[in-house]
């Protein structure tokens, strides 16, 4: 069953990129949407572009401020009286060699991409249990299934998300709670520009693979479809998706292909 007007979706990282595209996809389908990010002006711009702005609720959120999550979750819930689907989309990437990467960068990647996502999901979980239904969608990455140079910390935290949310799915399937993990490949967003380099500053450089990646609106439509089908995992991108199967059956070949690609 598709998400209709009665459904309420909470999307993090909604001020740009994948989160913005998902907001338009759900708003267009008739859902009410709570949109969160640190960039309030960006959220306001997204809200105004939606067909029914009154069905969009802006909730500023910083994934580093775990102590606020219970209050933020209550506000998100009260905006439209429930939450049916939490889309954990917010995060940051990385572009730096291991030898050049400060430990503070690894810590920040873990705090935002993993611990922030886990803490927000734990904050809403009791409410899902009370209503005996709820869905988590988690934006991981193909890098959550295999690795690539310059992304050691990013790969690590995305791998960790799979471990946690696979366990959550097993523990709460009996409670009507489902989990869909989405693994994007190269998508046309600013993820590379916003990625952290070794000293913690922004990369501020576009890469060719991202530039030539899947259009973000196409990705959002496919992601929404995978969520509605309640898939356990979905791999969405172009030819890079084949890496999933090479990792499983021909890991040494994948290793050689990734090294030759010189993707940065």
C-alpha positions as a printed NumPy array, in Angstrom:
array([[  0.   ,   0.   ,   0.   ],
       [  1.391,   3.4  ,  -0.947],
       [  1.678,   6.243,   1.484],
       [ -1.502,   8.241,   1.243],
       [ -2.741,  11.428,   2.81 ],
       [ -3.24 ,   9.77 ,   6.21 ],
       [  0.451,   8.859,   6.472],
       [  3.001,  10.965,   8.347],
       [  6.68 ,  10.861,   7.443],
       [  9.637,  12.369,   9.31 ],
       [ 12.689,  13.038,   7.136],
       [ 16.082,  14.117,   8.492],
       [ 18.602,  15.95 ,   6.328],
       [ 15.666,  17.404,   4.416],
       [ 17.093,  20.827,   3.508],
       [ 18.959,  19.588,   0.413],
       [ 19.95 ,  16.584,  -1.673],
       [ 18.244,  13.249,  -1.08 ],
       [ 16.186,  14.531,   1.854],
       [ 14.829,  17.433,  -0.172],
       [ 13.92 ,  15.164,  -3.083],
       [ 12.211,  12.712,  -0.725],
       [ 10.199,  15.545,   0.812],
       [  8.811,  16.488,  -2.618],
       [  8.111,  12.828,  -3.458],
       [  6.121,  12.219,  -0.28 ],
       [  4.394,  15.616,  -0.249],
       [  3.268,  15.081,  -3.844],
       [  1.819,  11.67 ,  -2.934],
       [ -0.344,  13.225,  -0.215],
       [  1.668,  12.487,   2.916],
       [  2.166,  14.93 ,   5.757],
       [  5.88 ,  15.47 ,   6.288],
       [  8.008,  16.616,   9.212],
       [ 11.282,  17.916,   7.786],
       [ 14.439,  18.267,   9.85 ],
       [ 17.964,  19.608,   9.359],
       [ 20.243,  22.238,  10.887],
       [ 19.668,  24.625,   7.954],
       [ 16.375,  26.331,   8.853],
       [ 16.392,  28.619,   5.802],
       [ 16.882,  25.583,   3.587],
       [ 13.946,  23.833,   5.246],
       [ 11.742,  26.889,   4.754],
       [ 12.617,  26.971,   1.056],
       [ 11.787,  23.272,   0.704],
       [  8.444,  23.742,   2.482],
       [  7.407,  26.542,   0.135],
       [  8.105,  24.353,  -2.916],
       [  5.738,  21.639,  -1.705],
       [  2.176,  21.46 ,  -3.133],
       [  0.539,  21.843,   0.305],
       [  2.914,  23.768,   2.601],
       [  0.451,  23.424,   5.503],
       [  1.149,  19.673,   5.443],
       [  4.878,  20.295,   6.   ],
       [  6.204,  20.879,   9.522],
       [  9.674,  22.323,  10.032],
       [ 11.613,  20.865,  12.959],
       [ 15.25 ,  22.012,  13.267],
       [ 17.494,  19.124,  14.342],
       [ 21.21 ,  18.636,  14.967],
       [ 22.279,  14.98 ,  15.122],
       [ 25.112,  15.89 ,  17.475],
       [ 22.675,  17.072,  20.164],
       [ 21.444,  13.734,  21.453],
       [ 20.164,  15.299,  24.67 ],
       [ 17.416,  17.081,  22.657],
       [ 16.079,  14.004,  20.899],
       [ 13.262,  13.102,  23.282],
       [ 11.87 ,  16.655,  23.112],
       [ 12.348,  16.788,  19.336],
       [ 10.627,  13.423,  18.911],
       [  7.63 ,  14.577,  20.957],
       [  7.378,  17.723,  18.834],
       [  7.593,  15.724,  15.592],
       [  4.924,  13.326,  16.86 ],
       [  2.574,  16.075,  17.978],
       [  2.875,  18.003,  14.698],
       [  0.375,  15.682,  12.989],
       [ -0.591,  13.335,  15.828],
       [  1.641,  10.399,  14.866],
       [  4.654,   9.285,  12.839],
       [  4.332,   6.318,  10.495],
       [  7.787,   6.421,   8.949],
       [ 11.111,   7.842,  10.117],
       [ 13.606,   8.323,   7.301],
       [ 17.108,   8.552,   8.763],
       [ 18.778,  10.418,   5.922],
       [ 21.004,  13.073,   7.519],
       [ 24.734,  12.45 ,   7.469],
       [ 28.145,  13.526,   6.228],
       [ 30.697,  11.832,   3.986],
       [ 34.511,  11.803,   3.9  ],
       [ 37.29 ,  12.139,   1.313],
       [ 40.741,  11.535,   2.826],
       [ 43.404,   8.866,   3.133],
       [ 43.611,   7.021,   6.451],
       [ 47.154,   8.245,   7.13 ],
       [ 46.006,  11.856,   6.696],
       [ 42.772,  11.665,   8.697],
       [ 42.591,  13.038,  12.239],
       [ 40.854,  10.845,  14.81 ],
       [ 38.476,  13.744,  15.475],
       [ 37.162,  13.315,  11.932],
       [ 36.463,   9.632,  12.553],
       [ 34.719,  10.549,  15.802],
       [ 32.551,  13.167,  14.083],
       [ 31.554,  10.708,  11.357],
       [ 30.584,   8.172,  14.019],
       [ 28.736,  10.732,  16.154],
       [ 26.653,  12.069,  13.257],
       [ 26.102,   9.138,  10.921],
       [ 25.852,   6.327,  13.456],
       [ 25.213,   7.467,  17.03 ],
       [ 22.92 ,  10.325,  15.996],
       [ 20.866,   8.018,  13.814],
       [ 20.738,   5.303,  16.466],
       [ 19.759,   7.757,  19.216],
       [ 16.951,   9.326,  17.176],
       [ 15.613,   5.894,  16.279],
       [ 15.717,   4.825,  19.934],
       [ 13.847,   8.002,  20.891],
       [ 10.925,   7.208,  18.591],
       [ 10.933,   3.438,  19.116],
       [  8.753,   3.461,  22.288],
       [  6.094,   5.436,  20.407],
       [  6.148,   2.929,  17.546],
       [  5.742,   0.154,  20.114],
       [  2.738,   1.855,  21.713],
       [  0.908,   2.103,  18.382],
       [  2.123,  -1.373,  17.372],
       [  3.372,  -0.155,  14.018],
       [  6.096,   1.981,  12.486],
       [  8.762,   1.925,   9.843],
       [ 12.393,   2.934,   9.856],
       [ 14.108,   3.772,   6.582],
       [ 17.86 ,   4.243,   6.805],
       [ 19.98 ,   5.85 ,   4.108],
       [ 23.181,   3.853,   4.216],
       [ 25.351,   3.595,   1.095],
       [ 26.873,   1.019,  -1.201],
       [ 29.854,   1.873,   0.998],
       [ 27.932,   0.179,   3.791],
       [ 28.378,  -3.107,   1.903],
       [ 31.879,  -2.711,   0.441],
       [ 34.684,  -0.169,   0.734],
       [ 36.675,   2.328,  -1.289],
       [ 39.831,   4.398,  -0.764],
       [ 39.404,   7.876,   0.754],
       [ 36.215,   6.807,   2.574],
       [ 37.496,   4.674,   5.461],
       [ 35.518,   6.424,   8.205],
       [ 32.401,   6.808,   6.085],
       [ 32.491,   3.128,   5.114],
       [ 32.963,   2.167,   8.748],
       [ 29.923,   4.051,  10.038],
       [ 27.703,   2.897,   7.189],
       [ 28.695,  -0.723,   7.827],
       [ 27.789,  -0.149,  11.493],
       [ 24.289,   1.051,  10.582],
       [ 23.57 ,  -2.288,   8.91 ],
       [ 24.541,  -4.181,  12.05 ],
       [ 22.329,  -2.093,  14.312],
       [ 19.232,  -1.894,  12.131],
       [ 19.339,  -5.57 ,  11.158],
       [ 19.159,  -6.298,  14.903],
       [ 16.336,  -3.788,  15.405],
       [ 14.358,  -5.468,  12.621],
       [ 14.791,  -8.88 ,  14.24 ],
       [ 13.86 ,  -7.671,  17.727],
       [ 10.714,  -5.799,  16.707],
       [  9.254,  -7.605,  13.708],
       [  6.732,  -9.124,  16.148],
       [  5.686,  -5.589,  17.122],
       [  4.664,  -4.505,  13.622],
       [  7.863,  -2.517,  13.099],
       [  9.772,  -2.758,   9.828],
       [ 13.193,  -1.605,   8.662],
       [ 14.31 ,  -0.752,   5.143],
       [ 17.986,   0.018,   4.549],
       [ 18.694,   1.981,   1.365],
       [ 22.148,   1.853,  -0.223],
       [ 22.651,   4.68 ,  -2.734],
       [ 25.43 ,   4.608,  -5.265],
       [ 26.54 ,   7.839,  -6.912],
       [ 23.656,  10.32 ,  -6.731],
       [ 23.708,  13.9  ,  -8.051],
       [ 23.905,  15.774,  -4.742],
       [ 26.49 ,  17.896,  -2.902],
       [ 27.646,  14.93 ,  -0.81 ],
       [ 31.196,  15.102,  -2.209],
       [ 31.469,  18.877,  -1.77 ],
       [ 30.266,  18.632,   1.837],
       [ 32.471,  15.647,   2.691],
       [ 35.083,  16.035,   5.417],
       [ 38.772,  15.861,   4.569],
       [ 41.57 ,  14.782,   6.878],
       [ 41.657,  17.907,   9.037],
       [ 37.873,  18.104,   9.391],
       [ 37.294,  20.874,   6.858],
       [ 34.937,  20.55 ,   3.873],
       [ 36.145,  18.987,   0.641],
       [ 34.476,  21.728,  -1.477],
       [ 35.217,  19.717,  -4.61 ],
       [ 32.819,  17.87 ,  -6.872],
       [ 33.845,  14.462,  -8.18 ],
       [ 33.063,  13.11 , -11.626],
       [ 31.345,   9.981, -10.336],
       [ 28.839,  12.011,  -8.296],
       [ 28.411,  14.522, -11.122],
       [ 27.537,  11.676, -13.501],
       [ 25.449,   9.794, -10.967],
       [ 21.75 ,   9.061, -10.834],
       [ 19.461,  12.115, -10.81 ],
       [ 18.309,  12.728,  -7.256],
       [ 14.587,  12.829,  -8.13 ],
       [ 14.895,   9.454,  -9.88 ],
       [ 16.673,   8.08 ,  -6.824],
       [ 13.986,   9.44 ,  -4.471],
       [ 11.211,   7.782,  -6.482],
       [ 13.008,   4.424,  -6.395],
       [ 13.74 ,   4.771,  -2.684],
       [ 10.095,   5.58 ,  -1.924],
       [  9.016,   2.518,  -3.892],
       [ 11.44 ,   0.277,  -1.959],
       [ 10.133,   1.646,   1.36 ],
       [  6.519,   1.07 ,   0.359],
       [  7.376,  -2.531,  -0.571],
       [  9.048,  -2.869,   2.857],
       [ 12.195,  -4.302,   1.339],
       [ 14.917,  -5.261,   3.802],
       [ 17.567,  -3.597,   1.612],
       [ 17.632,  -1.783,  -1.719],
       [ 20.661,  -0.86 ,  -3.826],
       [ 20.007,   2.187,  -6.006],
       [ 22.406,   3.695,  -8.52 ],
       [ 23.96 ,   2.925, -11.875],
       [ 26.6  ,   0.288, -12.712],
       [ 28.288,   0.744,  -9.321],
       [ 25.458,  -1.353,  -7.82 ],
       [ 27.166,  -4.41 ,  -9.349],
       [ 29.798,  -4.011,  -6.64 ],
       [ 27.325,  -5.559,  -4.181],
       [ 27.391,  -8.851,  -6.061],
       [ 31.106,  -8.755,  -6.834],
       [ 31.817,  -8.29 ,  -3.121],
       [ 29.774, -11.388,  -2.354],
       [ 31.04 , -13.697,  -5.076],
       [ 34.302, -12.224,  -6.448],
       [ 35.79 ,  -9.97 ,  -3.741],
       [ 39.3  ,  -9.941,  -5.224],
       [ 37.94 ,  -8.814,  -8.586],
       [ 35.996,  -5.998,  -6.898],
       [ 39.198,  -4.964,  -5.096],
       [ 41.026,  -4.644,  -8.431],
       [ 38.151,  -2.794, -10.124],
       [ 37.831,  -0.238,  -7.317],
       [ 41.571,   0.433,  -7.287],
       [ 41.612,   0.924, -11.074],
       [ 38.634,   3.273, -10.974],
       [ 40.573,   5.8  ,  -8.874],
       [ 37.258,   7.121,  -7.564],
       [ 37.829,   9.925,  -5.125]])
